[in-house]
Amino acid sequence: MKRILVVTMWCMVLLDLNFRAVQADELIIPVLGEAWVVTADAPPLDAFQGEKSGQGFHYQAASSQGFNISCFVEKPANDQTGHEACLEYYWPKAKRNPMIDQKSVQIFKKANFSKVTYDVTAGVTMRNANYYIAHDGRWVDIHVSMLSTLPDEEILEDFEKSLRLRSVSSLLPKAAGQPSQ
């Protein structure tokens, strides 16, 4: 009986450590040259970089646990508007990747974005999602990937539910007596 109790306690400790390892932080990506930022809940990121280049912006970050994110912001490539136009421009280029399991591809068109999910297998399986967004005269391609050892559906759900493009001013503290927005 004592042995079962010890094994149960160790399992609970390991589960707690695993849960803590993937708890989300609020990710804020400042889009250089724009008056808005990208925010979402994501696992803690260890390495990141971003740069403005010409008329666009690129950001990438990674966690030590296998969660990766990249964000590209560019002027639209044509005169079409909306999230679907963004998807129809970028996805045909991205789907040419020979490591994509084409049977795993799913496309979703939602009010806040168009999304493509798929698996890439190169020794290990990585779950991927691309979020295509048209915002403030820019096209945004947010790519998230993660190792299959992470609880990917929960992480992707949390990321997606919290994904926002917000004005920089919405992040500033409010002055005393000023109504909140």
C-alpha positions as CSV (number, residue, x, y, z in Angstrom):
1,M,0.0,0.0,0.0
2,K,2.8,2.4,0.9
3,R,4.5,1.7,-2.5
4,I,1.3,2.6,-4.3
5,L,1.0,5.8,-2.3
6,V,4.7,6.7,-3.2
7,V,4.2,6.0,-6.9
8,T,0.9,8.0,-6.9
9,M,2.7,10.9,-5.2
10,W,5.5,10.8,-7.8
11,C,3.1,10.8,-10.6
12,M,1.3,13.8,-9.2
13,V,4.6,15.7,-8.8
14,L,5.6,14.8,-12.4
15,L,2.2,15.9,-13.7
16,D,2.4,19.1,-11.8
17,L,5.9,19.8,-13.2
18,N,4.8,19.1,-16.7
19,F,1.8,21.4,-16.2
20,R,4.0,24.2,-14.9
21,A,6.4,23.7,-17.8
22,V,3.7,24.6,-20.4
23,Q,1.8,27.3,-18.5
24,A,1.3,30.3,-20.7
25,D,2.7,33.8,-20.4
26,E,1.2,36.8,-22.2
27,L,3.3,37.2,-25.4
28,I,3.4,40.8,-26.7
29,I,4.9,41.3,-30.2
30,P,5.5,44.9,-30.9
31,V,5.1,45.4,-34.6
32,L,7.8,48.0,-35.4
33,G,6.4,50.9,-37.5
34,E,2.8,50.2,-36.6
35,A,0.5,51.5,-33.8
36,W,-0.6,48.0,-32.8
37,V,0.9,44.8,-31.3
38,V,0.1,41.1,-31.5
39,T,-0.8,39.5,-28.2
40,A,-1.5,35.9,-27.2
41,D,-1.0,33.4,-24.5
42,A,2.1,31.2,-25.2
43,P,4.5,29.0,-23.3
44,P,7.5,31.0,-21.9
45,L,9.9,31.9,-24.8
46,D,13.6,31.8,-24.3
47,A,15.0,33.2,-27.5
48,F,13.4,35.9,-29.7
49,Q,14.2,38.5,-32.3
50,G,12.3,40.9,-34.5
51,E,13.2,43.3,-37.2
52,K,11.7,45.8,-39.6
53,S,12.7,45.4,-43.2
54,G,11.5,47.8,-45.8
55,Q,7.7,47.9,-45.7
56,G,7.5,44.8,-43.5
57,F,8.3,43.3,-40.1
58,H,9.4,39.8,-39.1
59,Y,9.5,38.3,-35.6
60,Q,10.5,34.8,-34.4
61,A,10.8,33.2,-31.0
62,A,11.2,29.7,-29.5
63,S,10.9,28.0,-26.1
64,S,13.2,25.4,-24.8
65,Q,10.2,23.0,-24.7
66,G,9.7,23.0,-28.5
67,F,7.1,25.8,-29.0
68,N,8.0,28.2,-31.9
69,I,6.3,31.2,-33.3
70,S,7.0,33.5,-36.2
71,C,5.1,36.6,-37.4
72,F,5.4,38.3,-40.7
73,V,3.6,41.7,-41.4
74,E,3.6,43.0,-44.9
75,K,1.7,45.3,-47.2
76,P,-0.9,43.3,-49.1
77,A,0.4,41.7,-52.3
78,N,-2.6,42.6,-54.3
79,D,-5.8,44.7,-54.1
80,Q,-7.9,42.0,-52.4
81,T,-8.9,42.5,-48.8
82,G,-9.8,40.4,-45.8
83,H,-8.4,37.4,-44.0
84,E,-9.3,35.0,-46.8
85,A,-7.3,37.0,-49.4
86,C,-4.3,36.8,-47.1
87,L,-4.7,33.0,-46.8
88,E,-5.2,32.6,-50.5
89,Y,-2.0,34.5,-51.2
90,Y,0.3,32.8,-48.6
91,W,-0.9,29.3,-48.2
92,P,-0.3,28.1,-51.8
93,K,3.4,29.0,-51.2
94,A,3.6,27.4,-47.7
95,K,1.9,24.2,-48.7
96,R,4.6,23.3,-51.2
97,N,6.8,22.2,-48.2
98,P,7.4,18.5,-48.9
99,M,7.5,17.7,-45.2
100,I,3.8,18.7,-44.7
101,D,1.5,15.7,-44.2
102,Q,-1.1,16.8,-46.8
103,K,-3.7,14.5,-45.2
104,S,-3.4,16.4,-42.0
105,V,-4.2,19.9,-43.5
106,Q,-7.4,21.6,-42.3
107,I,-8.5,25.1,-43.3
108,F,-10.8,27.2,-41.1
109,K,-12.3,30.6,-41.9
110,K,-13.3,32.6,-38.8
111,A,-14.3,36.2,-38.1
112,N,-10.9,37.2,-36.7
113,F,-8.6,35.2,-39.0
114,S,-8.3,32.3,-41.5
115,K,-6.3,29.4,-40.1
116,V,-4.5,26.3,-41.5
117,T,-3.4,23.5,-39.3
118,Y,-1.2,20.6,-40.4
119,D,1.6,18.2,-39.2
120,V,5.2,18.2,-40.3
121,T,7.2,15.1,-39.8
122,A,11.0,15.3,-40.0
123,G,12.1,12.7,-37.5
124,V,9.6,14.0,-35.0
125,T,6.0,15.2,-35.6
126,M,5.4,18.9,-35.2
127,R,1.9,20.3,-35.0
128,N,1.6,23.6,-37.0
129,A,-0.9,26.4,-37.4
130,N,-0.8,29.4,-39.6
131,Y,-3.1,32.3,-38.7
132,Y,-3.7,34.7,-41.7
133,I,-5.0,38.1,-40.7
134,A,-5.8,41.3,-42.7
135,H,-5.4,44.3,-40.3
136,D,-5.0,48.0,-40.7
137,G,-3.8,47.8,-44.3
138,R,-1.4,45.0,-43.6
139,W,-1.3,41.2,-44.0
140,V,-0.2,39.2,-41.0
141,D,1.0,35.6,-41.1
142,I,1.5,34.1,-37.7
143,H,3.0,30.6,-37.7
144,V,3.0,28.5,-34.6
145,S,4.7,25.0,-34.4
146,M,5.3,22.7,-31.5
147,L,6.8,19.3,-30.8
148,S,4.2,16.5,-30.5
149,T,5.4,15.8,-26.9
150,L,3.6,19.0,-25.7
151,P,-0.1,19.0,-25.0
152,D,-0.6,20.7,-28.4
153,E,-4.4,21.0,-28.6
154,E,-4.5,22.8,-25.2
155,I,-1.7,25.1,-26.1
156,L,-3.1,25.9,-29.6
157,E,-6.6,26.5,-28.1
158,D,-5.2,28.9,-25.5
159,F,-3.1,30.7,-28.1
160,E,-6.0,31.0,-30.5
161,K,-8.5,32.1,-27.9
162,S,-6.2,34.9,-26.7
163,L,-4.8,36.0,-30.1
164,R,-5.4,39.7,-30.5
165,L,-4.1,42.6,-32.5
166,R,-4.4,45.5,-30.1
167,S,-3.5,49.2,-30.3
168,V,-0.4,50.1,-28.4
169,S,-2.4,52.6,-26.3
170,S,-4.5,49.8,-25.0
171,L,-1.4,48.5,-23.2
172,L,-0.7,51.7,-21.4
173,P,-1.8,52.2,-17.8
174,K,-4.8,54.4,-17.4
175,A,-4.5,57.7,-15.5
176,A,-6.4,57.9,-12.2
177,G,-10.0,58.8,-12.8
178,Q,-9.9,57.9,-16.5
179,P,-12.6,55.5,-17.6
180,S,-11.2,52.1,-18.9
181,Q,-11.9,51.0,-22.4
